[in-house]
Amino acid sequence: MDEAEVPSTESEQDIEEPRTLGKLKVVVDDVHVTYRVWTSRTPADGERKWWQRGSRAVPTKREVHAVRGISFEARQGETIGIIGRNGSGKSTLLRAIAGLIPPNKGTVYADGQPTLLGVSSALVQSLTGARNIELGLLALGMSQKEIASKFDDIVEFSGIGKSIHMPMSTYSSGMGARLKFAIATAITHDILLIDEALSTGDSEFVEKSAARIEELRDEAEAIFLVSHSASAIRAICDRAIWIDAGQIVMDGPTEEVLSKYLESVPRNLKKDRKQARRARKLRLDGQGADEDGSDWAQDASDGGGF
């Protein structure tokens, strides 16, 4: 006698199948990043000689160990949020993955070309938004015909409207951020690294961005997002890596990691304020700046928290 088939319950039917991940896209193996900064140090009264009384602070050089032995793997189809307090090493890690900063120790393996989209991503302020779209897509390898086919979609997605024909110098920070994101996500990237590019967008833009990134993820590319917006991390990422003092504290499903991190925030407020005061005294050595003028110590120079 055949056993009767037991119908599945509604809750069982509603369970979403886990996403099938593809091959390895990024391997970060025991990566360390150290850079030098200048700090102005005024000797304590007991340390000063009589001829130093009233003298100004003397600049001295020190090393910042921004990333300390971080290791993890990322596969096709993953969207990974990197969270942590300012100064924890998030942006420095992203730059190392992008190949903009050579690790002092360890190795980054990337199957494909990483593309970094950050708040400092270069657009020419004296040119119109339309001209920046053209130049940006040319830099991404598109032909003039492909650019023409993408143009209207980029303008609509950015929400800039007729201002697209105005110089970028007239745009608000939010308008500029939306345009940068729309240009960068107009094509499929091997590995897309997004560093605070959504920080100046409103909730509607975050939702649109999440939908756009979902489209990219469905095409089986690896995406990393650094953001201080918990809502953006929740909406976009299926995995989160919590970093503190250059080390991984927790790596796992987004909601689990984010919940643990947010529980820790009150305990870190005093530490953040102390760090911010110390960071104001730091400035980068000239070797620590990228070609676009942004520096490697952006994490270390910000005050505040998530």
C-alpha positions as CSV (number, residue, x, y, z in Angstrom):
1,M,0.0,0.0,0.0
2,D,1.4,3.3,-1.1
3,E,1.9,5.9,1.6
4,A,-0.3,9.0,1.1
5,E,1.7,12.0,0.0
6,V,1.7,14.6,2.7
7,P,1.0,18.1,1.3
8,S,3.6,20.7,2.2
9,T,2.5,23.5,4.5
10,E,2.2,27.1,3.4
11,S,5.3,28.0,5.5
12,E,7.3,25.3,3.8
13,Q,6.2,26.5,0.4
14,D,7.2,30.1,1.2
15,I,10.8,29.2,2.2
16,E,13.2,30.7,-0.2
17,E,15.7,28.4,-1.7
18,P,19.3,29.3,-0.8
19,R,21.1,31.2,-3.5
20,T,23.5,28.9,-5.5
21,L,26.9,30.5,-5.5
22,G,29.4,30.1,-8.3
23,K,33.2,30.0,-8.4
24,L,35.6,32.0,-6.3
25,K,35.9,35.6,-7.4
26,V,38.0,37.1,-4.6
27,V,40.4,35.5,-2.1
28,V,41.9,37.8,0.6
29,D,44.7,35.9,2.3
30,D,46.2,37.3,5.5
31,V,46.3,40.8,4.2
32,H,48.1,43.6,6.1
33,V,48.2,47.2,5.0
34,T,50.4,49.8,6.8
35,Y,50.9,53.4,5.9
36,R,52.8,56.3,7.3
37,V,51.2,59.5,8.6
38,W,52.4,62.7,10.1
39,T,51.3,63.8,13.5
40,S,52.1,67.0,15.4
41,R,53.4,66.2,18.8
42,T,54.0,68.9,21.4
43,P,56.4,67.7,24.1
44,A,55.1,67.6,27.7
45,D,56.4,70.4,29.9
46,G,58.6,68.0,31.8
47,E,60.2,66.9,28.5
48,R,61.0,70.4,27.2
49,K,64.3,72.1,27.6
50,W,64.3,75.7,28.7
51,W,64.8,76.9,25.1
52,Q,61.7,74.9,23.9
53,R,59.3,76.7,26.2
54,G,56.4,78.1,24.0
55,S,57.7,76.3,20.9
56,R,55.3,74.9,18.4
57,A,54.5,71.2,18.0
58,V,57.1,69.2,16.1
59,P,55.8,67.0,13.2
60,T,56.7,63.4,13.6
61,K,56.1,60.4,11.5
62,R,54.2,57.3,12.7
63,E,52.8,54.1,11.1
64,V,49.1,53.1,11.0
65,H,48.4,49.4,10.7
66,A,45.0,49.8,9.0
67,V,44.4,46.2,8.0
68,R,45.7,43.4,10.2
69,G,45.7,39.9,8.8
70,I,42.3,39.8,7.1
71,S,41.3,36.6,5.3
72,F,38.0,35.7,3.5
73,E,36.6,34.4,0.2
74,A,33.9,35.7,-2.0
75,R,32.0,33.8,-4.7
76,Q,30.0,34.6,-7.7
77,G,26.6,35.9,-6.8
78,E,27.5,37.2,-3.4
79,T,26.8,40.8,-2.3
80,I,28.9,41.5,0.8
81,G,28.5,44.4,3.1
82,I,31.6,45.6,5.0
83,I,30.6,47.3,8.3
84,G,32.5,48.9,11.2
85,R,33.2,52.1,13.0
86,N,35.1,54.9,11.2
87,G,38.8,54.1,11.4
88,S,38.2,50.3,11.4
89,G,39.9,49.8,7.9
90,K,36.9,49.3,5.7
91,S,37.8,51.7,2.9
92,T,41.5,50.7,3.1
93,L,40.5,47.0,2.6
94,L,38.3,47.9,-0.4
95,R,41.2,49.8,-2.0
96,A,43.5,46.8,-1.4
97,I,41.0,44.5,-3.2
98,A,40.7,47.0,-6.0
99,G,44.5,46.9,-6.4
100,L,45.0,50.6,-5.5
101,I,47.0,49.8,-2.4
102,P,49.7,47.0,-2.4
103,P,49.4,45.0,0.8
104,N,52.5,45.0,3.0
105,K,51.9,41.4,3.7
106,G,49.5,38.8,2.3
107,T,47.8,38.5,-1.1
108,V,44.6,39.5,-2.8
109,Y,43.5,37.1,-5.6
110,A,40.8,38.4,-8.0
111,D,39.2,36.5,-10.8
112,G,38.3,39.4,-13.0
113,Q,38.8,43.2,-12.9
114,P,37.7,45.0,-9.7
115,T,36.0,48.4,-10.2
116,L,35.9,50.8,-7.2
117,L,33.0,53.2,-7.0
118,G,33.5,55.7,-4.2
119,V,32.4,59.1,-3.0
120,S,35.7,60.4,-4.4
121,S,35.2,58.8,-7.8
122,A,36.4,61.3,-10.4
123,L,33.9,63.2,-12.5
124,V,34.9,66.5,-14.2
125,Q,33.2,69.3,-12.4
126,S,33.6,71.8,-15.2
127,L,31.8,69.5,-17.7
128,T,28.1,68.8,-18.0
129,G,26.5,65.7,-16.5
130,A,25.8,64.5,-20.1
131,R,29.5,64.9,-21.0
132,N,30.5,63.0,-17.9
133,I,28.2,60.2,-18.8
134,E,29.9,59.9,-22.2
135,L,33.4,60.1,-20.7
136,G,32.6,57.6,-17.9
137,L,31.2,55.0,-20.3
138,L,34.0,55.4,-22.7
139,A,36.4,54.7,-19.8
140,L,34.3,51.6,-19.1
141,G,35.0,50.4,-22.6
142,M,31.7,51.2,-24.3
143,S,31.3,52.3,-28.0
144,Q,29.5,55.5,-28.9
145,K,26.5,53.4,-30.1
146,E,26.4,51.6,-26.7
147,I,26.6,54.9,-24.9
148,A,23.7,56.3,-26.8
149,S,21.6,53.2,-25.9
150,K,22.4,53.6,-22.2
151,F,22.2,57.4,-21.9
152,D,18.4,57.9,-21.2
153,D,18.4,55.1,-18.7
154,I,21.3,56.6,-16.8
155,V,19.6,60.1,-16.7
156,E,16.3,58.6,-15.6
157,F,17.9,56.4,-12.9
158,S,19.9,59.3,-11.5
159,G,16.8,61.5,-11.3
160,I,18.8,64.6,-12.4
161,G,16.4,65.5,-15.2
162,K,17.2,68.7,-17.2
163,S,20.2,69.4,-15.0
164,I,22.0,66.8,-16.9
165,H,23.0,69.6,-19.3
166,M,24.4,71.8,-16.5
167,P,28.0,71.7,-15.3
168,M,28.7,69.2,-12.5
169,S,29.9,72.1,-10.3
170,T,26.2,73.1,-10.0
171,Y,25.1,69.7,-8.6
172,S,24.5,68.9,-5.0
173,S,26.5,66.1,-3.4
174,G,23.4,63.8,-3.7
175,M,23.0,64.5,-7.4
176,G,26.7,63.8,-8.0
177,A,26.5,60.6,-6.1
178,R,23.4,59.4,-7.9
179,L,25.0,60.1,-11.3
180,K,28.3,58.3,-10.4
181,F,26.3,55.3,-9.3
182,A,24.1,55.3,-12.4
183,I,27.2,55.4,-14.7
184,A,29.2,52.8,-12.8
185,T,26.3,50.3,-12.7
186,A,25.3,50.8,-16.4
187,I,27.4,47.8,-17.3
188,T,28.1,44.4,-15.6
189,H,31.4,44.4,-13.7
190,D,33.5,41.4,-12.8
191,I,33.9,42.7,-9.2
192,L,32.1,45.9,-8.2
193,L,33.3,47.7,-5.0
194,I,31.0,50.4,-3.7
195,D,32.5,52.7,-1.0
196,E,30.0,55.0,0.6
197,A,28.6,56.0,-2.8
198,L,25.0,55.6,-1.4
199,S,25.7,57.7,1.7
200,T,24.2,60.9,0.2
201,G,21.2,59.3,-1.3
202,D,17.7,59.4,0.1
203,S,15.6,56.3,1.0
204,E,14.0,56.2,-2.5
205,F,17.5,56.2,-4.1
206,V,18.6,53.4,-1.8
207,E,15.7,51.3,-2.9
208,K,16.4,51.9,-6.5
209,S,20.1,51.2,-5.9
210,A,19.2,47.9,-4.2
211,A,17.1,46.9,-7.2
212,R,19.9,47.8,-9.6
213,I,22.5,45.8,-7.6
214,E,20.1,42.9,-7.4
215,E,20.1,42.9,-11.2
216,L,23.9,42.8,-11.2
217,R,24.0,40.1,-8.6
218,D,21.6,37.9,-10.7
219,E,24.2,38.1,-13.4
220,A,26.5,36.2,-11.0
221,E,29.0,39.0,-10.2
222,A,30.6,39.7,-6.8
223,I,29.7,43.0,-5.2
224,F,31.2,44.6,-2.0
225,L,29.5,47.5,-0.3
226,V,30.9,49.8,2.4
227,S,28.2,51.9,4.0
228,H,27.2,53.6,7.2
229,S,23.6,53.0,6.3
230,A,22.2,49.9,8.1
231,S,19.1,50.1,5.8
232,A,21.3,50.0,2.7
233,I,23.3,47.0,4.0
234,R,20.0,45.2,4.9
235,A,18.4,45.9,1.5
236,I,21.4,45.1,-0.6
237,C,23.7,42.5,1.1
238,D,23.2,38.8,1.8
239,R,26.4,38.6,3.8
240,A,28.2,41.0,6.1
241,I,31.8,41.3,7.4
242,W,32.2,43.3,10.6
243,I,35.7,44.9,10.9
244,D,37.2,46.6,13.9
245,A,40.8,47.9,14.3
246,G,41.7,46.3,11.0
247,Q,40.5,42.8,12.0
248,I,37.4,40.7,11.3
249,V,35.1,40.5,14.3
250,M,32.3,38.5,12.6
251,D,31.5,37.2,9.1
252,G,28.1,35.7,8.3
253,P,24.5,36.4,7.2
254,T,23.7,40.1,7.1
255,E,21.0,40.3,9.8
256,E,23.0,38.2,12.3
257,V,26.2,40.3,11.9
258,L,24.4,43.6,11.7
259,S,22.4,42.9,14.9
260,K,25.6,42.0,16.8
261,Y,27.3,45.1,15.5
262,L,24.5,47.5,16.4
263,E,24.5,46.1,19.9
264,S,28.1,47.1,20.2
265,V,27.7,50.7,19.1
266,P,26.9,52.2,22.5
267,R,30.0,50.7,24.0
268,N,32.1,52.2,21.3
269,L,30.9,55.8,21.4
270,K,33.5,57.0,23.9
271,K,36.2,55.1,21.9
272,D,35.0,56.8,18.7
273,R,35.1,60.3,20.2
274,K,38.6,59.7,21.5
275,Q,39.7,58.4,18.2
276,A,38.3,61.4,16.4
277,R,40.3,63.8,18.5
278,R,43.4,61.8,17.8
279,A,42.7,61.6,14.1
280,R,42.5,65.4,13.7
281,K,46.2,65.5,14.5
282,L,47.1,63.1,11.7
283,R,47.8,63.9,8.1
284,L,49.1,61.7,5.4
285,D,52.6,61.4,4.1
286,G,52.7,62.5,0.5
287,Q,53.2,58.9,-0.6
288,G,49.8,58.0,0.9
289,A,47.6,59.7,-1.6
290,D,45.9,58.2,-4.6
291,E,46.2,59.8,-8.0
292,D,42.8,61.4,-7.6
293,G,43.9,63.2,-4.4
294,S,42.0,60.9,-2.0
295,D,44.1,59.5,0.8
296,W,44.5,56.0,2.2
297,A,43.8,57.2,5.7
298,Q,40.2,58.3,5.0
299,D,39.0,55.7,7.6
300,A,41.5,57.0,10.2
301,S,40.6,60.7,9.7
302,D,36.9,60.5,10.1
303,G,35.1,61.0,13.4
304,G,31.9,59.3,14.5
305,G,30.5,55.9,13.9
306,F,28.1,53.7,11.9
